[in-house]
Amino acid sequence: HYTSHGSDIAQPELMDEDEPFLSNLDIFLFSLIAGLIVYWLIFRKKVEPIPEFKKLDAQTTRETSFIDKMKKTGKNIVVFYGSQTGTAEEFSNRLAKDAHRYGMKGMSADPEEYDMSELSRLPEIENSLAIFCMATYGEGDPTDNSQDFYDWLQEGDADFTGVKYTVFALGNKTYEHYNAMGKYVDQRLAELGAQRIFDLGMGDDDGNLEEDFVSWREQFWPAVCEHFGVEATGEESSIRQYELKVHSDLNMNKIYTGELGRLKSFENQKPPFDSKNPFLAPVTVNRKLNKAGDRHLMHLELDITGSKIRYESGDHVAVYPINDSVIVNRIGEVLGVDLDTVISLNNLDEESNKKHPFPCPTTYRTALTHYLDITNPPRTNVLYELAQYATDPTEQENMRKMASSSPEGKALYQSWVLDSCRNILAILEDFPSLRPPIDHLCELLPRLQARYYSIASSSKVHPDSIHICAVVVEYETKTGRVNKGVATNWLKSKMPTDNGHKATVPMYIRKSQFRLPFKSSNPVIMVGPGTGIAPFMGFVQERGWLKEQGKEVGETVLYYGCRHKNEDFLYQEELDEFEKTGVLTALNVAFSRDQADKVYVQHLLKKNKEAVWRLVHTDNAHIYICGDARNMARDVQNAFYEIAEELGGLSRAQAVDYIKKLMTKGRYSQDVWS
């Protein structure tokens, strides 16, 4: 970003013979420049502090050799996880814990923390095995923590002869690149000479990821036993991973109150900001976007002035929400606990990199509010481990059954927990004899995750502000309870000034591949119904800005959809204005419920097929799709297939191939969620 100012210095004219070679001014300037150079050489370390130095210190003290660690702690199974939202990490912890039942010892490991080239040394450990729980993120990409491992596997020519492994993949069938990361790791390790001792497991979050995992695991462990000639120890008992320490006289300054990494990081904020060190951005705008209807769609603006945070149109903003205090208080009530007790949960395995399940010391109230996921239906391992605390035999039996792999158990878990959307509180309420110790409950619950939103602004137009467009989630469950989306209801309550206090949102930026064309003269076709409009508000703002800069800007076409023109047409005034000024060449809006037959964005694409095909086939247009992955993205893709068939004279297979090529070239991008 540095511009050279070389061209700004005026060239000195040829000197007169009788002028002294160096005038006083020259000597002054010369000394000044020399002084500055000396100053810079001596003091530059102090002038330019490297913001990363603390991190580097921590890295050097930590062992990067997982082999040495395994030898030191007598472990023979290592479970690596590639996790974006915590599920793969959870699964890997469960597998590491399982090993104990078979007389083996396992450890869960983050590939980012270790030197992965050591994998070839695994055979030095007897009966050793590497398990990989790999999630796929975005468009078939690795998760952030496994990016380096992925790059290394692609470049590397390591020799993994004698290494035994298996992979469980986590993904979602509604996406184009289903489980791409898991499939890649599974295939690549085999290519490099490793021995697959059990088939790749495929977890589908569109179906029932938990059931996929449990079913795979039930077959996986017997195969391991057979391979290594070991037998299950029959120890089905639940083993605690952490021990409780209650603090009675701790200084308040030592207690975590919601920070994610460094203690007091919310009070004295220091860049760089990331997932471990989010920036508290003040909310400057929070307005309802829809004019009517029973939903609440909202537009928020977060102020990032002075944070050094940079973003591009198409990036995602991650926010850390907090849980509803009503649920938190009710859990305390049901379990009869003083939630303000200050505690630490300390790992019983002294050698583990993970000293606590969440930042400690803290209070139960802070843990349940900031650190733990108390609203998602609990996974089966939580039910299994808590079952021992149910005093009613029928309730205990039902909990164990739901965690088993029997068909009726799976069906019961599906209907009673998943389909009924029962969170941990609902389970405690509906199993009156189940009153576990709160510390064990806190150990078992997964971490509360950051929520990602597509940024609805352009940094060229709004360098100090990030816009979010979201719909508040609230629905009634089969049990008659009302479930509220954690993040959207929390955001909804964030009013710019709250009794004179500034409302803030802990946030950081996640870069994406969703980018406007490098050449502004390329046309763009944007398809984004509902809140899928978000990134396109940023795109359109940016195209307008480019136009003002005198750049040649290609056609800018938007396909947007909502239910009713006079109810939930988001950003109507802004879009009309963009169309009027010619920034938007075409604004096509589908109002699905304003007539007898439903009209969606894909219908409008088909209606304008000639124009669409010309832009794509002749004018090198870039296509962008944002919004619902399950139906919309697939229907829109099918519409593009049909247009290519009809106007390009292609067969279905050729049309599919044509769109695939556009994807490979980066001319067909999706930012979708399910």
C-alpha positions as CSV (number, residue, x, y, z in Angstrom):
1,H,0.0,0.0,0.0
2,Y,3.0,2.3,0.1
3,T,3.2,4.8,-2.8
4,S,6.6,6.0,-3.9
5,H,6.9,9.8,-3.7
6,G,10.0,9.8,-6.0
7,S,8.2,11.6,-8.8
8,D,7.2,14.4,-6.5
9,I,10.8,15.7,-6.0
10,A,11.6,18.7,-8.2
11,Q,14.7,18.2,-10.3
12,P,17.4,20.8,-9.3
13,E,18.4,23.1,-12.1
14,L,22.0,23.2,-13.3
15,M,24.2,25.1,-10.8
16,D,25.7,28.5,-11.5
17,E,29.5,28.2,-11.4
18,D,30.0,30.8,-8.6
19,E,27.4,29.3,-6.2
20,P,29.1,27.4,-3.3
21,F,28.7,23.7,-3.9
22,L,26.7,23.2,-0.7
23,S,24.5,26.1,0.5
24,N,23.5,26.4,4.2
25,L,20.1,25.0,3.3
26,D,21.8,22.0,1.7
27,I,24.0,21.4,4.7
28,F,20.9,21.7,7.0
29,L,18.9,19.3,4.9
30,F,21.9,16.9,4.6
31,S,22.4,16.9,8.4
32,L,18.6,16.4,8.9
33,I,18.5,13.4,6.5
34,A,21.7,11.9,8.0
35,G,20.2,12.3,11.5
36,L,17.0,10.7,10.4
37,I,18.9,7.7,8.9
38,V,20.9,7.3,12.1
39,Y,17.8,7.6,14.2
40,W,16.0,5.0,12.1
41,L,18.9,2.6,12.3
42,I,19.1,2.8,16.0
43,F,15.5,3.2,17.0
44,R,13.6,1.4,14.3
45,K,13.0,-1.6,16.6
46,K,11.1,0.6,19.0
47,V,9.3,2.6,16.2
48,E,7.9,-0.5,14.5
49,P,6.9,-3.0,17.2
50,I,6.1,-6.4,15.7
51,P,2.6,-7.1,16.9
52,E,3.2,-10.9,16.6
53,F,6.2,-11.2,19.1
54,K,4.1,-12.4,22.0
55,K,2.7,-15.2,19.8
56,L,6.2,-16.3,18.7
57,D,7.4,-16.6,22.3
58,A,4.5,-18.9,23.1
59,Q,5.3,-21.0,20.0
60,T,8.9,-21.6,20.8
61,T,8.1,-22.9,24.3
62,R,5.4,-25.2,23.0
63,E,6.5,-28.5,21.6
64,T,5.8,-28.8,17.9
65,S,6.6,-32.5,17.8
66,F,3.5,-34.6,18.4
67,I,5.6,-37.8,18.1
68,D,7.8,-36.7,21.1
69,K,4.7,-35.8,23.0
70,M,3.0,-39.1,22.3
71,K,6.2,-41.0,23.4
72,K,6.4,-38.9,26.6
73,T,2.8,-39.5,27.5
74,G,2.5,-43.1,26.3
75,K,-0.1,-42.4,23.6
76,N,-0.4,-44.5,20.5
77,I,-3.4,-42.8,18.8
78,V,-3.4,-39.2,17.5
79,V,-6.6,-37.6,16.3
80,F,-6.1,-34.5,14.1
81,Y,-9.0,-32.2,13.5
82,G,-9.7,-29.6,10.7
83,S,-12.4,-27.6,12.4
84,Q,-14.1,-24.3,11.6
85,T,-17.1,-24.4,13.9
86,G,-15.9,-26.8,16.6
87,T,-17.7,-30.0,15.5
88,A,-14.7,-31.8,14.1
89,E,-12.7,-30.8,17.2
90,E,-15.5,-32.3,19.3
91,F,-15.5,-35.5,17.3
92,S,-11.8,-35.8,17.6
93,N,-12.0,-35.4,21.4
94,R,-14.6,-38.2,21.5
95,L,-12.4,-40.5,19.5
96,A,-9.3,-39.8,21.6
97,K,-11.4,-40.6,24.7
98,D,-12.8,-43.8,23.1
99,A,-9.2,-45.2,22.8
100,H,-9.2,-45.8,26.5
101,R,-12.0,-48.4,26.2
102,Y,-9.7,-50.5,24.1
103,G,-6.7,-50.3,26.3
104,M,-5.1,-47.7,24.1
105,K,-4.3,-44.0,24.7
106,G,-5.3,-41.2,22.4
107,M,-4.7,-37.5,22.1
108,S,-6.6,-34.9,20.1
109,A,-4.4,-32.5,18.1
110,D,-4.7,-29.3,16.1
111,P,-2.6,-29.7,12.9
112,E,-1.8,-25.9,13.1
113,E,0.1,-26.5,16.4
114,Y,2.4,-29.3,15.3
115,D,5.0,-30.1,12.7
116,M,2.9,-32.3,10.4
117,S,6.0,-33.6,8.4
118,E,6.6,-35.8,11.5
119,L,3.7,-38.0,10.4
120,S,6.3,-40.2,8.7
121,R,7.8,-41.0,12.1
122,L,4.5,-42.4,13.5
123,P,5.6,-46.1,12.9
124,E,8.3,-45.5,15.6
125,I,5.4,-45.9,18.1
126,E,4.1,-49.4,18.5
127,N,0.4,-50.1,17.4
128,S,0.1,-46.4,16.4
129,L,-2.7,-44.9,14.3
130,A,-3.5,-41.4,13.0
131,I,-7.2,-40.4,12.7
132,F,-8.2,-37.3,10.8
133,C,-11.6,-35.6,11.4
134,M,-11.6,-33.1,8.5
135,A,-14.4,-30.6,7.9
136,T,-14.8,-28.8,4.5
137,Y,-15.4,-25.1,4.6
138,G,-16.8,-22.7,1.9
139,E,-16.3,-23.9,-1.7
140,G,-14.5,-27.2,-0.9
141,D,-11.8,-25.4,1.1
142,P,-9.8,-26.6,4.1
143,T,-10.7,-25.0,7.5
144,D,-8.5,-22.2,8.6
145,N,-6.6,-24.5,11.1
146,S,-5.8,-27.1,8.4
147,Q,-4.8,-24.7,5.6
148,D,-1.0,-25.2,6.1
149,F,-1.4,-29.0,6.4
150,Y,-3.4,-29.0,3.1
151,D,-0.8,-26.8,1.3
152,W,2.0,-29.1,2.6
153,L,0.2,-32.3,1.5
154,Q,-0.2,-30.8,-2.0
155,E,3.4,-29.8,-2.4
156,G,5.0,-32.6,-0.3
157,D,6.5,-35.8,-1.4
158,A,6.7,-37.3,2.0
159,D,7.0,-41.1,2.5
160,F,4.3,-42.4,4.8
161,T,5.2,-46.1,4.5
162,G,4.1,-47.9,7.6
163,V,1.8,-45.1,8.8
164,K,-1.7,-46.4,9.6
165,Y,-4.6,-43.9,9.2
166,T,-8.3,-43.4,8.8
167,V,-10.4,-40.3,7.9
168,F,-13.8,-39.1,9.0
169,A,-15.1,-36.3,6.8
170,L,-17.5,-33.6,7.9
171,G,-19.5,-31.7,5.2
172,N,-22.9,-30.9,3.8
173,K,-24.5,-32.6,0.8
174,T,-26.2,-29.5,-0.4
175,Y,-22.8,-28.1,-1.3
176,E,-21.1,-28.6,-4.7
177,H,-17.9,-29.8,-3.1
178,Y,-19.3,-32.3,-0.6
179,N,-16.6,-33.4,1.9
180,A,-13.8,-32.4,-0.5
181,M,-11.3,-31.9,2.2
182,G,-11.9,-35.3,3.9
183,K,-11.8,-37.1,0.5
184,Y,-8.5,-35.3,-0.4
185,V,-6.7,-36.2,2.8
186,D,-7.9,-39.8,2.6
187,Q,-6.7,-40.2,-1.0
188,R,-3.5,-38.2,-0.6
189,L,-2.2,-40.1,2.4
190,A,-2.7,-43.4,0.5
191,E,-0.8,-41.9,-2.5
192,L,2.1,-41.1,-0.2
193,G,2.3,-44.7,1.0
194,A,0.2,-44.7,4.2
195,Q,-2.0,-47.7,5.0
196,R,-5.8,-47.0,5.3
197,I,-7.0,-49.3,8.0
198,F,-10.7,-48.3,7.8
199,D,-12.8,-46.7,5.1
200,L,-13.4,-43.0,4.8
201,G,-16.4,-41.9,6.9
202,M,-18.8,-39.4,5.3
203,G,-20.6,-37.1,7.7
204,D,-23.5,-35.1,6.2
205,D,-24.7,-32.1,8.2
206,D,-27.7,-31.7,5.9
207,G,-29.0,-35.1,7.2
208,N,-27.9,-36.2,10.6
209,L,-24.1,-35.7,11.1
210,E,-24.2,-37.1,14.6
211,E,-25.8,-40.3,13.4
212,D,-23.3,-40.6,10.5
213,F,-20.4,-40.2,13.0
214,V,-21.8,-42.7,15.6
215,S,-22.5,-45.3,12.9
216,W,-19.0,-45.0,11.5
217,R,-17.4,-45.1,14.9
218,E,-19.4,-48.3,15.9
219,Q,-17.7,-50.1,13.0
220,F,-14.4,-48.3,13.1
221,W,-13.3,-49.5,16.6
222,P,-14.0,-53.2,16.1
223,A,-11.9,-52.9,12.9
224,V,-9.0,-51.3,14.9
225,C,-9.2,-54.0,17.5
226,E,-9.0,-56.6,14.8
227,H,-6.1,-54.9,13.1
228,F,-4.0,-54.6,16.3
229,G,-5.3,-57.8,17.9
230,V,-6.6,-56.0,21.0
231,E,-9.9,-56.4,22.8
232,A,-12.3,-53.9,24.4
233,T,-11.6,-53.5,28.1
234,G,-15.4,-53.4,28.7
235,E,-14.9,-50.1,30.5
236,E,-17.9,-48.2,29.5
237,S,-17.6,-45.8,32.4
238,S,-17.5,-42.2,31.6
239,I,-14.1,-40.7,32.3
240,R,-13.8,-37.1,33.4
241,Q,-11.4,-35.0,31.4
242,Y,-11.3,-32.1,33.7
243,E,-11.4,-31.6,37.5
244,L,-13.3,-28.9,39.2
245,K,-11.5,-26.3,41.4
246,V,-13.7,-23.7,43.2
247,H,-12.0,-20.4,44.0
248,S,-13.1,-18.6,47.1
249,D,-10.7,-15.7,47.4
250,L,-9.6,-14.9,43.9
251,N,-8.8,-11.3,42.9
252,M,-11.5,-10.1,40.5
253,N,-8.8,-9.0,38.0
254,K,-7.8,-12.7,37.5
255,I,-11.3,-13.8,36.4
256,Y,-12.4,-14.1,32.8
257,T,-15.6,-12.3,32.0
258,G,-16.1,-13.3,28.4
259,E,-12.7,-12.6,26.8
260,L,-11.6,-15.3,24.3
261,G,-7.8,-15.2,24.6
262,R,-5.9,-12.7,26.7
263,L,-7.4,-11.7,30.1
264,K,-8.8,-8.1,30.0
265,S,-8.5,-8.0,26.2
266,F,-11.9,-6.3,26.0
267,E,-10.8,-3.5,28.3
268,N,-7.4,-2.8,26.7
269,Q,-7.8,-3.7,23.0
270,K,-4.6,-4.3,21.0
271,P,-4.4,-5.1,17.3
272,P,-4.1,-7.4,15.3
273,F,-7.7,-8.5,15.7
274,D,-8.7,-12.1,14.9
275,S,-10.8,-15.0,16.3
276,K,-8.8,-15.2,19.5
277,N,-8.7,-11.4,19.9
278,P,-11.9,-9.9,18.5
279,F,-12.4,-6.1,18.2
280,L,-15.3,-4.6,20.1
281,A,-17.0,-2.6,17.3
282,P,-19.6,0.0,18.4
283,V,-23.0,-0.4,16.7
284,T,-23.8,2.9,15.0
285,V,-27.0,1.9,13.1
286,N,-29.6,-0.8,13.8
287,R,-32.8,-0.4,11.7
288,K,-35.6,-2.7,10.7
289,L,-35.5,-3.2,6.9
290,N,-38.9,-4.7,6.2
291,K,-42.0,-2.6,6.2
292,A,-44.5,-5.3,7.2
293,G,-44.9,-9.1,7.7
294,D,-44.2,-11.2,10.7
295,R,-40.4,-11.4,10.3
296,H,-37.8,-8.9,11.5
297,L,-35.1,-8.2,8.9
298,M,-32.4,-5.8,10.1
299,H,-29.5,-3.6,8.9
300,L,-26.6,-3.0,11.3
301,E,-23.5,-0.9,11.0
302,L,-20.4,-1.6,13.0
303,D,-17.8,1.1,13.5
304,I,-14.2,-0.1,13.0
305,T,-12.4,3.3,13.2
306,G,-8.9,3.0,14.7
307,S,-8.9,-0.8,14.6
308,K,-6.6,-1.2,11.6
309,I,-9.1,-3.8,10.4
310,R,-9.3,-4.0,6.6
311,Y,-11.9,-5.8,4.5
312,E,-12.9,-6.3,0.9
313,S,-16.4,-6.6,-0.6
314,G,-17.4,-10.2,-0.4
315,D,-15.6,-11.0,2.9
316,H,-17.4,-12.3,6.0
317,V,-17.6,-10.6,9.4
318,A,-17.6,-13.0,12.3
319,V,-19.4,-11.9,15.5
320,Y,-19.3,-13.6,18.9
321,P,-22.8,-13.5,20.4
322,I,-23.9,-14.3,24.0
323,N,-26.7,-16.6,25.2
324,D,-30.1,-15.5,26.4
325,S,-29.9,-14.7,30.2
326,V,-33.3,-16.3,30.6
327,I,-32.0,-19.7,29.6
328,V,-28.8,-19.3,31.6
329,N,-30.7,-18.4,34.8
330,R,-33.2,-21.2,34.3
331,I,-30.3,-23.8,34.0
332,G,-29.0,-22.5,37.3
333,E,-32.4,-22.8,38.9
334,V,-33.1,-26.3,37.7
335,L,-29.7,-27.5,38.9
336,G,-30.0,-25.5,42.1
337,V,-26.6,-23.8,41.6
338,D,-25.2,-20.4,42.5
339,L,-24.1,-19.3,39.0
340,D,-21.7,-16.7,40.4
341,T,-19.4,-19.3,41.9
342,V,-15.8,-18.8,40.6
343,I,-14.4,-22.0,39.2
344,S,-11.7,-23.5,37.0
345,L,-11.9,-26.8,35.1
346,N,-8.4,-28.1,34.9
347,N,-7.3,-30.9,32.5
348,L,-6.4,-34.1,34.3
349,D,-3.9,-34.8,31.5
350,E,-1.1,-32.4,32.6
351,E,0.6,-32.8,29.2
352,S,-2.4,-31.7,27.1
353,N,-2.2,-28.4,25.2
354,K,-5.8,-27.8,26.2
355,K,-5.6,-26.8,29.9
356,H,-9.3,-25.8,30.2
357,P,-12.4,-26.4,28.1
358,F,-13.0,-22.6,28.1
359,P,-11.1,-19.6,29.6
360,C,-10.6,-20.2,33.3
361,P,-11.0,-19.1,36.1
362,T,-14.5,-17.8,35.4
363,T,-18.0,-18.1,36.8
364,Y,-20.6,-20.7,35.8
365,R,-22.7,-17.7,34.7
366,T,-20.0,-16.4,32.3
367,A,-19.3,-19.9,31.0
368,L,-23.0,-20.5,30.2
369,T,-23.4,-17.0,28.8
370,H,-20.2,-16.5,26.7
371,Y,-18.4,-19.8,26.3
372,L,-20.9,-22.7,26.0
373,D,-23.4,-23.6,23.4
374,I,-26.7,-24.2,25.4
375,T,-29.2,-23.8,22.5
376,N,-28.2,-26.5,20.0
377,P,-29.6,-30.0,20.5
378,P,-26.9,-31.9,22.5
379,R,-25.0,-34.6,20.7
380,T,-25.4,-38.2,21.8
381,N,-22.1,-38.4,23.8
382,V,-23.5,-35.7,26.1
383,L,-26.7,-37.7,26.7
384,Y,-24.6,-40.8,27.3
385,E,-22.3,-39.2,29.8
386,L,-25.1,-37.5,31.7
387,A,-27.3,-40.6,31.8
388,Q,-25.6,-41.8,35.0
389,Y,-27.1,-38.8,36.9
390,A,-30.7,-39.7,36.1
391,T,-32.2,-41.3,39.2
392,D,-35.3,-42.6,37.4
393,P,-34.3,-45.9,35.7
394,T,-36.6,-45.3,32.7
395,E,-35.1,-41.8,32.0
396,Q,-31.6,-43.3,32.4
397,E,-32.4,-46.1,30.0
398,N,-33.9,-43.7,27.4
399,M,-30.8,-41.5,27.5
400,R,-28.5,-44.5,27.0
401,K,-30.8,-45.8,24.3
402,M,-30.6,-42.5,22.4
403,A,-26.8,-42.6,22.5
404,S,-26.7,-46.2,21.3
405,S,-26.3,-47.4,17.7
406,S,-29.5,-49.5,17.7
407,P,-32.1,-48.5,15.1
408,E,-34.7,-47.6,17.7
409,G,-32.2,-45.6,19.7
410,K,-31.3,-43.6,16.6
411,A,-34.9,-43.1,15.8
412,L,-35.6,-41.9,19.3
413,Y,-32.7,-39.4,19.2
414,Q,-33.9,-38.1,15.8
415,S,-37.5,-37.5,16.9
416,W,-37.1,-36.7,20.6
417,V,-34.0,-34.5,20.4
418,L,-33.4,-33.3,16.8
419,D,-36.9,-33.0,15.3
420,S,-38.2,-31.6,18.6
421,C,-35.3,-29.1,18.8
422,R,-34.7,-29.9,22.4
423,N,-31.8,-28.0,23.9
424,I,-30.0,-29.0,27.1
425,L,-32.5,-27.0,29.2
426,A,-35.5,-28.7,27.6
427,I,-33.9,-32.1,28.2
428,L,-33.4,-31.2,31.9
429,E,-37.0,-30.0,32.2
430,D,-38.4,-33.1,30.4
431,F,-36.3,-35.5,32.4
432,P,-37.1,-34.3,36.0
433,S,-34.8,-36.9,37.6
434,L,-31.8,-35.8,35.6
435,R,-29.8,-33.4,37.8
436,P,-26.1,-33.6,36.8
437,P,-23.4,-31.7,38.6
438,I,-23.1,-28.4,36.7
439,D,-19.3,-28.7,36.3
440,H,-19.7,-32.0,34.4
441,L,-22.4,-30.4,32.2
442,C,-20.0,-27.5,31.5
443,E,-17.2,-30.0,30.6
444,L,-19.5,-31.7,28.1
445,L,-21.2,-28.9,26.3
446,P,-19.6,-27.6,23.1
447,R,-18.1,-24.2,22.8
448,L,-20.3,-21.3,21.6
449,Q,-19.2,-20.4,18.1
450,A,-18.7,-17.2,16.2
451,R,-21.4,-16.5,13.6
452,Y,-20.5,-15.4,10.0
453,Y,-22.3,-12.8,8.0
454,S,-21.6,-11.7,4.4
455,I,-20.6,-8.0,4.6
456,A,-23.1,-5.7,3.0
457,S,-20.8,-2.8,2.3
458,S,-17.8,-1.8,0.2
459,S,-14.6,-0.7,2.0
460,K,-14.0,1.8,-0.8
461,V,-17.1,3.6,0.2
462,H,-17.2,2.7,3.9
463,P,-13.6,2.2,5.0
464,D,-14.5,2.5,8.7
465,S,-17.8,0.7,8.8
466,I,-19.0,-2.8,8.2
467,H,-22.7,-3.4,7.3
468,I,-24.6,-6.6,8.2
469,C,-28.0,-7.6,6.8
470,A,-29.7,-10.5,8.8
471,V,-33.1,-11.9,9.6
472,V,-34.1,-12.6,13.2
473,V,-34.6,-16.3,13.8
474,E,-37.5,-17.3,16.0
475,Y,-39.8,-20.4,15.8
476,E,-42.0,-22.6,17.8
477,T,-40.9,-26.2,18.3
478,K,-43.0,-29.4,18.4
479,T,-42.9,-29.2,22.2
480,G,-44.5,-25.8,22.2
481,R,-41.4,-24.0,23.2
482,V,-40.1,-20.9,21.4
483,N,-36.6,-21.2,20.1
484,K,-34.7,-18.0,19.3
485,G,-31.6,-17.7,17.2
486,V,-28.7,-16.8,19.5
487,A,-26.9,-14.3,17.4
488,T,-29.7,-12.6,15.5
489,N,-31.8,-12.0,18.7
490,W,-28.7,-10.6,20.5
491,L,-27.9,-8.4,17.5
492,K,-31.5,-7.2,17.4
493,S,-31.1,-5.8,20.9
494,K,-27.9,-3.9,20.2
495,M,-29.2,-0.3,19.9
496,P,-26.5,2.4,19.1
497,T,-26.9,4.0,22.5
498,D,-28.0,1.9,25.4
499,N,-28.6,4.3,28.4
500,G,-25.6,6.4,27.4
501,H,-23.4,3.3,26.9
502,K,-22.2,2.4,23.5
503,A,-23.4,-1.1,22.4
504,T,-20.5,-3.1,21.0
505,V,-20.1,-6.3,19.1
506,P,-17.0,-8.5,19.4
507,M,-16.0,-9.2,15.8
508,Y,-13.2,-10.0,13.3
509,I,-13.0,-10.5,9.5
510,R,-12.7,-13.7,7.6
511,K,-11.4,-13.3,4.1
512,S,-13.4,-15.0,1.3
513,Q,-12.9,-16.0,-2.3
514,F,-16.1,-14.1,-3.2
515,R,-14.5,-11.2,-5.2
516,L,-15.5,-8.7,-7.9
517,P,-13.7,-9.3,-11.2
518,F,-10.2,-7.9,-11.4
519,K,-11.1,-6.1,-14.6
520,S,-14.0,-3.6,-13.8
521,S,-15.0,-3.7,-17.4
522,N,-16.2,-7.4,-17.0
523,P,-20.0,-7.6,-16.6
524,V,-21.4,-9.1,-13.4
525,I,-24.6,-11.1,-12.8
526,M,-25.5,-11.2,-9.1
527,V,-28.2,-13.6,-7.8
528,G,-29.2,-12.9,-4.2
529,P,-32.8,-13.4,-2.9
530,G,-33.6,-12.5,0.7
531,T,-30.7,-11.7,2.9
532,G,-28.5,-13.1,0.1
533,I,-28.6,-9.5,-1.2
534,A,-26.0,-8.6,1.5
535,P,-22.6,-9.0,-0.4
536,F,-24.2,-7.4,-3.5
537,M,-24.9,-4.2,-1.7
538,G,-21.1,-4.0,-1.2
539,F,-20.5,-5.0,-4.9
540,V,-22.9,-2.4,-6.2
541,Q,-21.5,0.3,-4.0
542,E,-18.0,-0.6,-5.2
543,R,-19.1,-0.6,-8.9
544,G,-20.6,2.9,-8.3
545,W,-17.3,4.0,-6.7
546,L,-15.3,2.6,-9.7
547,K,-17.5,4.5,-12.1
548,E,-16.9,7.8,-10.2
549,Q,-13.2,7.1,-10.4
550,G,-13.7,7.2,-14.2
551,K,-13.1,3.5,-14.7
552,E,-14.8,1.6,-17.4
553,V,-17.4,-0.5,-15.6
554,G,-19.2,-3.4,-17.3
555,E,-22.9,-4.2,-17.1
556,T,-24.0,-4.7,-13.5
557,V,-27.1,-7.0,-13.3
558,L,-28.9,-8.0,-10.1
559,Y,-31.5,-10.7,-9.6
560,Y,-33.2,-10.2,-6.3
561,G,-36.2,-11.9,-4.7
562,C,-38.5,-11.5,-1.7
563,R,-42.1,-12.4,-0.7
564,H,-44.0,-9.2,-1.2
565,K,-43.1,-5.9,-2.9
566,N,-44.5,-3.8,-0.2
567,E,-43.4,-5.9,2.8
568,D,-39.8,-7.2,2.6
569,F,-38.2,-5.6,-0.5
570,L,-34.9,-5.0,1.3
571,Y,-32.9,-1.8,0.4
572,Q,-35.6,-0.8,-2.1
573,E,-34.8,2.9,-2.0
574,E,-31.0,2.3,-2.4
575,L,-31.4,-0.1,-5.3
576,D,-33.9,2.1,-7.1
577,E,-31.3,5.0,-6.8
578,F,-28.5,2.7,-8.1
579,E,-30.7,1.8,-11.1
580,K,-31.6,5.4,-11.7
581,T,-28.0,6.5,-11.8
582,G,-27.1,3.6,-14.1
583,V,-24.8,1.9,-11.6
584,L,-27.2,-1.1,-11.8
585,T,-27.8,-1.8,-15.5
586,A,-30.7,-4.1,-14.7
587,L,-32.6,-4.7,-11.5
588,N,-34.8,-7.9,-11.7
589,V,-37.0,-8.6,-8.7
590,A,-39.1,-11.7,-8.1
591,F,-41.9,-11.3,-5.6
592,S,-42.7,-14.9,-4.8
593,R,-46.1,-14.4,-3.1
594,D,-47.6,-11.4,-4.9
595,Q,-49.4,-13.6,-7.4
596,A,-51.1,-17.0,-7.6
597,D,-48.0,-18.8,-8.9
598,K,-44.7,-18.5,-7.0
599,V,-42.1,-16.5,-8.9
600,Y,-38.4,-17.0,-7.9
601,V,-35.1,-15.7,-9.2
602,Q,-34.5,-18.7,-11.4
603,H,-37.7,-18.0,-13.3
604,L,-36.5,-14.5,-14.1
605,L,-33.1,-15.8,-15.2
606,K,-34.9,-18.1,-17.6
607,K,-37.2,-15.3,-18.8
608,N,-34.1,-13.2,-19.7
609,K,-32.2,-16.2,-21.1
610,E,-30.9,-14.4,-24.3
611,A,-29.4,-11.5,-22.3
612,V,-28.0,-13.8,-19.7
613,W,-26.4,-16.1,-22.3
614,R,-24.9,-13.1,-24.2
615,L,-23.3,-11.8,-21.0
616,V,-21.9,-15.1,-20.0
617,H,-20.9,-16.6,-23.3
618,T,-19.8,-13.5,-25.3
619,D,-19.0,-10.8,-22.7
620,N,-17.1,-12.8,-20.1
621,A,-19.5,-12.1,-17.3
622,H,-18.8,-13.2,-13.8
623,I,-21.7,-14.9,-12.0
624,Y,-22.3,-14.6,-8.2
625,I,-24.9,-16.5,-6.1
626,C,-25.6,-15.8,-2.5
627,G,-28.2,-17.2,-0.1
628,D,-29.8,-20.5,0.6
629,A,-27.8,-23.5,-0.5
630,R,-30.4,-26.2,-0.2
631,N,-32.9,-25.0,-2.8
632,M,-32.1,-21.7,-4.3
633,A,-28.5,-22.3,-5.3
634,R,-29.4,-25.6,-6.8
635,D,-32.4,-24.2,-8.7
636,V,-30.3,-21.3,-10.0
637,Q,-27.6,-23.6,-11.2
638,N,-30.1,-25.7,-13.0
639,A,-31.4,-22.6,-14.7
640,F,-27.9,-21.8,-15.9
641,Y,-27.6,-25.4,-17.2
642,E,-30.9,-25.1,-19.1
643,I,-29.9,-21.7,-20.6
644,A,-26.6,-23.2,-21.8
645,E,-28.4,-26.2,-23.3
646,E,-31.0,-24.1,-25.1
647,L,-28.9,-21.2,-26.3
648,G,-25.5,-22.9,-26.5
649,G,-26.9,-26.0,-28.2
650,L,-25.2,-28.1,-25.6
651,S,-26.3,-31.5,-24.2
652,R,-27.0,-31.7,-20.5
653,A,-23.6,-33.2,-19.8
654,Q,-21.8,-30.5,-21.8
655,A,-23.8,-27.8,-20.1
656,V,-22.8,-29.1,-16.7
657,D,-19.2,-29.2,-17.8
658,Y,-19.5,-25.6,-19.2
659,I,-20.6,-24.3,-15.8
660,K,-18.0,-26.4,-14.0
661,K,-15.3,-24.7,-16.2
662,L,-16.7,-21.3,-15.2
663,M,-16.3,-22.3,-11.5
664,T,-12.7,-23.4,-12.1
665,K,-11.9,-20.1,-13.8
666,G,-13.4,-18.2,-10.9
667,R,-16.3,-16.9,-13.0
668,Y,-19.1,-18.7,-11.1
669,S,-18.8,-18.0,-7.3
670,Q,-21.1,-19.0,-4.5
671,D,-21.5,-17.6,-1.0
672,V,-24.2,-19.9,0.3
673,W,-25.4,-21.3,3.6
674,S,-27.9,-23.9,4.7
